[in-house]
Amino acid sequence: MTALKLFFIIVFTIVGSAFGFAQKKVSLLIAEYDEQASDNHLQHLVKYVFVDGAMVSKEPIISALIKKKGEKKTKKQAG
């Protein structure tokens, strides 16, 4: 009987610690202009990852040309 109680205490402790200390992970996607956007017309889609409210990483997803050199309007406005 004592071994059975000990077994349940160990199992509940392991299960409780697994769910009790779960970190909340959230991602945020942001479109950013390149630092030299006036020259190269690039825009980047960047993923910021937060764990428990603190930023842990910044991952570039894709870069896109938003305006060709010499164009007066962006592709979206030209349509």
C-alpha positions in Angstrom: 0.0 0.0 0.0 2.8 2.4 0.8 4.5 1.7 -2.6 1.2 2.5 -4.4 0.9 5.8 -2.5 4.5 6.7 -3.3 3.9 5.8 -7.0 0.9 8.1 -7.2 2.8 10.9 -5.5 5.6 10.6 -8.0 3.3 10.5 -11.0 1.2 13.5 -9.8 4.4 15.4 -9.2 5.8 14.7 -12.7 2.5 15.5 -14.4 1.9 18.6 -12.3 5.4 20.0 -13.0 4.9 19.4 -16.7 1.7 21.4 -16.9 2.4 23.9 -14.1 5.6 25.4 -15.6 4.5 25.6 -19.2 5.9 28.7 -20.9 3.6 30.8 -23.1 5.1 31.3 -26.5 3.7 34.0 -28.8 4.9 35.1 -32.3 4.3 38.5 -33.9 4.8 39.1 -37.7 5.8 42.6 -38.7 6.6 44.2 -42.0 9.7 46.3 -41.8 11.3 48.6 -44.3 14.9 48.1 -45.0 17.4 50.6 -43.5 18.2 51.7 -47.0 14.6 51.5 -48.3 15.0 54.8 -50.2 17.7 53.2 -52.3 16.8 49.5 -52.6 13.0 49.6 -52.0 13.0 46.4 -49.9 10.5 45.4 -47.3 11.0 42.5 -44.9 8.5 40.3 -43.2 10.0 39.5 -39.7 8.8 37.1 -37.1 9.4 38.1 -33.5 9.1 35.3 -30.9 8.2 36.0 -27.3 8.3 33.6 -24.4 6.6 34.7 -21.2 6.5 38.3 -22.5 10.3 38.5 -23.3 11.6 38.6 -26.9 13.8 35.6 -27.5 14.4 35.7 -31.2 13.9 37.7 -34.4 13.6 35.6 -37.6 13.5 37.1 -41.1 10.8 35.3 -43.2 10.9 36.9 -46.6 12.1 40.1 -48.3 10.2 41.7 -51.2 10.9 44.5 -53.7 8.1 47.0 -53.2 9.1 49.5 -55.9 11.4 49.4 -58.8 13.9 52.1 -59.2 12.5 55.0 -61.2 8.8 54.1 -60.5 6.8 56.8 -59.0 4.1 54.5 -57.4 4.4 51.3 -55.5 2.9 48.1 -57.2 -0.1 48.2 -54.9 -1.0 51.8 -55.8 -0.3 51.4 -59.5 -3.3 49.0 -60.0 
